[in-house]
Amino acid sequence: MRDSGMITFSFEPRAEDVSWSPDQRPENPDRPEHPELTGADFSLSFFRADVRLLLHGVDLGLRTPGLSVVDFALMLEYARRELETRSDIAVETSVTQHVFSLSRGPETVTVTTNYAPGAAELTWAELCRLTDRAKAEAFRLITTAHPELRDNAWLRETVGVPSAT
């Protein structure tokens, strides 16, 4: 069994993204009749961050102004769900088109990307914990900056409440 301490993960909110500012109410100005944030807003437009990701010595960190924390977390969750019935999957971030390829073997999951050299290996349990952690961290960061978003049904149901599995 690998030591889970060998996985380093965090989101580092982008300073230039004003949606993180507690003084700026996050709403979509293009929809004055329905300004509340939708799933597309969370996944494509708001709450961008860099990703710090080190898997057993392989740096898969990602620095880009366009990556939403929700998009990254849901991309990981989708890959994990698909790997339950498939042996290989390639998933892509919605805005930045960074590709993560995952292959599930008998003992490990191998992760490669289109932006970093090398391949990382982790166990299925580690992938599940990483996915849950990414979702929880996205929810925590967003609702710390904007506590009122705890009441956003889409965010709470899709990202915030851990599954009972």
C-alpha positions as CSV (number, residue, x, y, z in Angstrom):
1,M,0.0,0.0,0.0
2,R,1.3,3.4,-0.9
3,D,1.6,6.2,1.6
4,S,-1.2,8.7,0.9
5,G,1.2,11.4,2.1
6,M,2.9,10.9,-1.3
7,I,0.0,12.9,-2.9
8,T,0.0,16.6,-2.7
9,F,-3.0,18.5,-3.9
10,S,-4.4,22.0,-3.6
11,F,-6.1,24.7,-5.5
12,E,-4.4,28.1,-5.5
13,P,-7.0,30.7,-6.4
14,R,-6.0,33.1,-9.2
15,A,-5.5,36.6,-7.8
16,E,-6.8,38.2,-11.0
17,D,-10.1,36.3,-10.8
18,V,-12.5,38.8,-9.1
19,S,-15.0,36.0,-8.4
20,W,-12.9,35.0,-5.3
21,S,-13.3,38.5,-3.8
22,P,-15.8,38.5,-0.9
23,D,-16.6,42.1,-1.9
24,Q,-17.8,41.1,-5.4
25,R,-21.1,39.2,-5.5
26,P,-20.7,36.4,-8.0
27,E,-23.5,36.6,-10.5
28,N,-23.8,36.4,-14.2
29,P,-24.3,40.0,-15.6
30,D,-25.5,38.6,-18.9
31,R,-28.6,37.3,-17.2
32,P,-30.0,40.2,-15.1
33,E,-33.4,38.4,-14.9
34,H,-31.7,35.3,-13.5
35,P,-28.3,36.4,-12.1
36,E,-27.8,33.3,-9.8
37,L,-24.9,31.1,-10.8
38,T,-25.6,27.9,-12.8
39,G,-23.5,24.8,-13.3
40,A,-22.1,26.3,-16.5
41,D,-21.1,29.4,-14.7
42,F,-19.3,27.5,-12.0
43,S,-17.6,25.1,-14.5
44,L,-16.7,27.6,-17.2
45,S,-16.5,31.2,-15.9
46,F,-16.0,31.6,-12.2
47,F,-13.6,30.6,-9.4
48,R,-10.4,29.9,-11.4
49,A,-7.3,28.5,-9.8
50,D,-4.0,26.9,-10.4
51,V,-3.8,23.2,-9.5
52,R,-1.0,21.9,-7.3
53,L,-0.8,18.1,-7.9
54,L,2.1,15.9,-7.1
55,L,1.4,12.1,-7.4
56,H,4.2,10.0,-5.9
57,G,6.9,12.3,-7.2
58,V,5.3,13.2,-10.6
59,D,4.3,16.8,-10.9
60,L,1.0,17.2,-12.7
61,G,0.4,20.7,-11.4
62,L,-1.3,23.1,-13.8
63,R,-1.0,26.8,-13.9
64,T,-3.5,28.5,-16.2
65,P,-5.8,31.5,-15.8
66,G,-8.8,29.7,-17.2
67,L,-9.2,26.6,-15.0
68,S,-12.3,26.5,-12.8
69,V,-11.9,24.6,-9.5
70,V,-15.4,23.1,-10.2
71,D,-14.4,22.0,-13.7
72,F,-11.3,20.3,-12.4
73,A,-13.1,18.5,-9.6
74,L,-15.9,17.3,-11.8
75,M,-13.5,16.2,-14.5
76,L,-11.7,14.0,-11.9
77,E,-15.0,12.6,-10.7
78,Y,-16.2,11.8,-14.2
79,A,-12.9,9.9,-14.9
80,R,-13.2,7.9,-11.7
81,R,-16.8,6.9,-12.5
82,E,-15.9,5.9,-16.0
83,L,-13.0,3.8,-14.8
84,E,-15.4,1.7,-12.8
85,T,-16.5,0.0,-16.0
86,R,-13.6,0.9,-18.5
87,S,-9.9,0.4,-18.4
88,D,-8.9,3.7,-20.1
89,I,-10.3,7.2,-20.3
90,A,-9.1,10.6,-21.5
91,V,-10.9,13.6,-20.0
92,E,-10.4,17.3,-20.9
93,T,-10.8,20.5,-18.9
94,S,-13.7,22.5,-20.4
95,V,-12.0,25.8,-21.1
96,T,-8.3,25.1,-21.3
97,Q,-8.3,21.7,-23.1
98,H,-5.8,20.1,-20.8
99,V,-6.2,16.4,-21.1
100,F,-5.8,13.8,-18.4
101,S,-5.5,10.2,-19.5
102,L,-6.1,7.5,-17.0
103,S,-5.6,3.7,-17.3
104,R,-6.7,1.3,-14.7
105,G,-4.7,-1.8,-14.2
106,P,-5.1,-4.6,-11.7
107,E,-3.2,-2.8,-8.9
108,T,-2.8,0.8,-10.0
109,V,-4.3,3.7,-12.0
110,T,-1.8,5.4,-14.3
111,V,-2.2,9.1,-15.0
112,T,-0.6,11.1,-17.9
113,T,-1.4,14.5,-19.2
114,N,-0.9,16.4,-22.5
115,Y,1.1,19.1,-20.6
116,A,3.5,17.3,-18.3
117,P,6.1,14.6,-19.1
118,G,6.0,11.3,-17.3
119,A,3.3,9.1,-15.9
120,A,2.1,8.9,-12.3
121,E,0.7,5.8,-10.6
122,L,-1.7,5.7,-7.7
123,T,-4.1,3.1,-6.3
124,W,-7.8,3.1,-6.9
125,A,-8.4,4.1,-3.3
126,E,-6.0,7.1,-3.7
127,L,-7.8,8.2,-6.9
128,C,-11.1,8.0,-5.0
129,R,-9.7,10.1,-2.1
130,L,-8.2,12.6,-4.5
131,T,-11.5,13.0,-6.3
132,D,-13.4,13.5,-3.1
133,R,-10.8,15.9,-1.8
134,A,-10.9,18.0,-5.1
135,K,-14.7,18.4,-4.8
136,A,-14.6,19.2,-1.1
137,E,-11.8,21.7,-1.6
138,A,-13.6,23.4,-4.5
139,F,-16.8,23.7,-2.3
140,R,-14.8,24.9,0.7
141,L,-12.9,27.6,-1.2
142,I,-16.0,28.9,-3.0
143,T,-18.2,29.0,0.1
144,T,-15.4,30.5,2.3
145,A,-15.2,33.4,-0.2
146,H,-19.0,33.6,-0.6
147,P,-20.9,31.9,2.3
148,E,-24.2,32.7,0.6
149,L,-23.3,30.2,-2.2
150,R,-23.8,27.3,0.4
151,D,-27.5,27.8,-0.6
152,N,-26.8,27.3,-4.3
153,A,-28.6,24.0,-5.0
154,W,-26.5,23.1,-8.0
155,L,-23.2,23.7,-6.2
156,R,-24.3,21.9,-3.0
157,E,-25.7,18.9,-4.8
158,T,-23.0,18.5,-7.5
159,V,-19.8,19.5,-5.6
160,G,-20.5,20.0,-1.9
161,V,-22.1,17.0,-0.4
162,P,-19.8,13.9,-0.5
163,S,-21.4,10.8,-1.8
164,A,-22.3,8.1,0.6
165,T,-20.4,5.5,-1.3
